[in-house]
Amino acid sequence: MAKMNPGFLNLKKSYLFIEIGKRVREYIAAHPDNKIIKMGIGDVTQPLAPVVVAAMKKAADEMGVKETFRGYEDSGKGYDFLREAVAGYYKSFGVTISPEEVLISDGAKSDCGNIGDIFSENEDVVVTDPAYPVYVDSNVMGGRTVHYVNSTEDNGFAAMPDESMKPGLIYLCSPNNPTGSVYTKEQLKVWVDYAIKNKSVIIFDAAYEAFISDETLPRSIFQIEGARKCAIEICSLSKTAGFTGTRLGYTGTRCGYTVIPEELMLETPTGEEISFMQLWCRRQGSKFNGVSYPVQRAAEAVFTEEGYKQTRATIAYYMQNAKVMSETFDELGIKYTGGKNSPYIWFKCPDGMDSWTFFDKLLNEAEVVGTPGAGFGKNGDGWFRLTAFGTHENTVEAMQRVKKLLSK
């Protein structure tokens, strides 16, 4: 009989968002006529920008004409036109990368979860706690040992290195999911220096970089001196431009990109050095089908002048929701992070409640769905995440319900 990967035995029994979905479905089944407002999963509500839709339709039409039909994209890295557009986008905030260092993917979650394939199962991994579950779960599946550095109220949910740890792999996310905190350039410099000293690789999840409005805060780890020696950056169009699965209609394909500096190397079992880019391209060539031509043309449109204008208007819409949420918690006198340069609000549960107890209370008494912080790690218990990706109307109504509930 074939044997299972033992790493799966070490996973939590239920994935956070599956458990949330289960509880919400049970509540709806018992109260079918009531209005539930969902602010838990970070799915967008605004449609794709018109310029993106037009580009996708045009590309789809091309696929129906013999002269412009396209089959497999043969590089495995994504089409040159999109890789060049991404490199051009980085220049807008002062980072120079080559299109050859950009690899197109089906989203940040996939790359964050799959990047571990490149590393030895004996490699120690450092993850901030609380953290997006994929960082932990994918490495547990891979048989690696995960160590945690603490993000807490005391350090503004911005964990710093533990000098006693010597990891091979480090996961950082800024703006952070779930806490909404953002690392400063000075803080990221400490992490970069730490990684270089320990010959570690930083996996930097920058999926929410477009929500940063404070120009003093870094939008890319490559704004930090030395980062090209030790870091990989993973980005997504899911939130920046609404490219979540349901927002691409008939294609069902998401789109993101990973930036791997050409000089980033790993050590082989025999002690030689090998290009990380070479290894990742080999992995993707074996296990990934690529992103369709119409979706890549749609993504290219995001980085045009008109695409930038339209997608930024959508981001401003969501950040107005975040402002409504922030003002509510300011009025209630409840501690929180996020909401300023992030689409997430991370607030302290009232009356010392644990986060799952508060989840049930919020659902049953206010009919608002959020995400319990305990699902992101032990430091998340007693905290709660709400997203700004709803409609204005639902956000305002949800905050009125929260205010009523917490003012009792």
Sequence and secondary structure as in RCSB ss.txt:
>XXXX:A:sequence
MAKMNPGFLNLKKSYLFIEIGKRVREYIAAHPDNKIIKMGIGDVTQPLAPVVVAAMKKAADEMGVKETFRGYEDS
GKGYDFLREAVAGYYKSFGVTISPEEVLISDGAKSDCGNIGDIFSENEDVVVTDPAYPVYVDSNVMGGRTVHYVN
STEDNGFAAMPDESMKPGLIYLCSPNNPTGSVYTKEQLKVWVDYAIKNKSVIIFDAAYEAFISDETLPRSIFQIE
GARKCAIEICSLSKTAGFTGTRLGYTGTRCGYTVIPEELMLETPTGEEISFMQLWCRRQGSKFNGVSYPVQRAAE
AVFTEEGYKQTRATIAYYMQNAKVMSETFDELGIKYTGGKNSPYIWFKCPDGMDSWTFFDKLLNEAEVVGTPGAG
FGKNGDGWFRLTAFGTHENTVEAMQRVKKLLSK
>XXXX:A:secstr
     GGGGGS SS HHHHHHHHHHHHHHH TTS  EE SS    S   HHHHHHHHHHHHHTTSTTT     TT
SS  HHHHHHHHHHHHTTT    GGGEEEES HHHHHHHGGGGS TT EEEEEES  HHHHHHHHHTT EEEEEE
  TTTTT     TT   SEEEEESS TTT     HHHHHHHHHHHHHHT EEEEE TTGGG   TTS SSGGGST
TGGGTEEEEEESTTTS  SGGGGTTT    EEEE  TT EEE TTS EEEHHHHHHHHHHHH     HHHHHHHH
HHTSHHHHHHHHHHHHHHHHHHHHHHHHHHHHT  EEESSSSSEEEEE GGG  HHHHHHHHHHHH EE EEGGG
G GGGTTEEEEES S HHHHHHHHHHHHHHHT 
